[in-house]
Amino acid sequence: MAITQFPKSPNKVHPTMPSAVGSHESLAQEGRDKIAESKLILNDTVERVMTEMMNKLPEEVLVKLDVMGGIKEKLYNYINQTYVNMFNRYTVTMEDEFIKKVRDFVDKEEAKGLARYTPKEIIEMLDQIGGADKFHTGEIEKSIVNMYGHLQGHIQRGVNDLEAETNAILRQKTDVGAFVRGENAYAILKCVFKDNELRPKYVYDIKLSINILDSELISPMYHYQVTLESLMKDAIQKHIQDLIDRQVQQFNDELVDQGKNELTASEKMFEKIKRIENFTDDDQDDEKSKRYTILAKKFLDKIEGLRAEIDVEEYDPLNIRENIKYVIDEENIRNRGYNTAVNSITSILDTSKLGYQVCDNLKNARVCRIREYEETDRSILPDERYEMRLAYYDQNQLRDSKKEYDKQMEAFTTEIKMAWDVTHAHYESKKRFRSLKDFDDLAARLMSKEWKRAKKEREEDPDTILWNEVGEMYTENSFVEKNNRTYEDRVKNLRQKIKYLKDLMHKMHGYQNPIERVIIDERIAFLEKRFNEFTYLVNPHHIQPGLVLDVDITTIKRKQYMLKGMANVLNEFLYGVSRGFSDAAFATYSRRRSTMRADIDQSYAETEVGDDLFERAYKASSGESEISGSVDLTPIKSKKKSGGLKEL
């Protein structure tokens, strides 16, 4: 604690205390008798005034002045009051303010000389350590930013929970919008609400799939075994695109500065395409090719085919390829994106009070499975639970998945068709001889042999659509359907076939259960269950390369605890790993010429600013104008830059 030698003037008011307002014992007097000095000054002043008055005023005036008392006493009192007032003002304005400033300085200097510990101000510490240029507060600022960031995250999470709860209360219904809000709705790949098989009246089973494209990921993802060459080329490509974007933006700013129209979205695209050959080309064999400007060909040749691991027997720390691999591994480009996604989803689940007992993080496969409970038997699991699968897919994986999905769909088509044939064969076998049961029986009895022969020829023709009771009209031969299999018509057709077979068996046997019906019903029920499970999955034909999050949720209809909690998790996860969809036409904004025009202030002056193109065109068509030829509306090519809009 600092030594306090002097009172804190001018906050102190005291007649005798040193350095106080109105004190007679002022420190500035250095021990002199202030009262005696003031009396001396007053007496001298009174005597001088009296002598002057006695010499200047006439005798009769002096006699009248002395009537009410001595003139000397009156002069003394007046001069004394004036002197005291002047001196007090001086004390307050000069002496005390000066002493106040000196006091703090003296306290500080005396505190420095003490042998015991005294706190010092931050500025003095900085000066003694090495100056403000050497000792800075960067780490402290980072800590404060982190603290505020975490605080903002907790506040945002609470606001999201409140918003989700409020929306649910206002809507009073459960739908897809309960999960993902409007700005992220495009990411939904599939969302299905259905009743639980064991408790359909009280429990929901929800399937939700979210697809985040490669272009939307904040941190790009790569498979574990992607080659080092691919990583390097992707990094070089991103650098080239940044350079091209910078050049096009600079060219656009120059056009605006010259008062010309800025580039439209299409013109920007063409400008970027024109500048590509300035940075790269297709000549892979020439070492002097532009494609090897950023990274030499010899380095790319060294790492050709090199993946995540190098054989221990071939590893040499002094080789070029090993050192290039070391540099790339230090940057952690290969694992950064996937690890970020896993850390994000697990930390959000922890903070959202959604625990999990199972986490299978298959790092090399880029798959992470998270389940709330270890048990997988649905009959003993609680009615509030969830499972999720986070996986990264590239084009090769999706191509193989599409092939397997097509094979599985063909297998279901074949099996249901076989059940169709067996059921109809059983139906025909139960008919009595010459009995009339359906339209085919009546046609066989009434129609001629020529009609029957023509019907058989139509059925044997491969180009003819075979008729059955539910129809087989597919639209799978269109260009779009061939390249993006939806199987909507086929799924609908197969489900109608299963329903038709059930109705046919009930029509045949009613409520009787012979062995033939039991066998066919069991087969139809098995096919229906498995087919529904298959169509419940996500069709890989509609997955695009990127991150896919599959969530299976079971929740009580009236409670919906898991539904509300998972909605907050998904929105926060999408915000953390995805940049979101952005339309280039709206995302890029630059200066508009309309805000920089010289004729923005309209007037009735005789000279018009600019030309009316429509009026000129009209004069040219009527022969009143001297202008010949076509009007060139293209902006003039910039003299500073070789590339412009003229080539467009």
Summary of the structure (lengths in Angstrom):
residues: 648
radius of gyration: 46.9
end to end distance: 78.0
largest distance: 171.3
contacts: 1554
relative contact order: 0.10
helix: 55%
strand: 8%
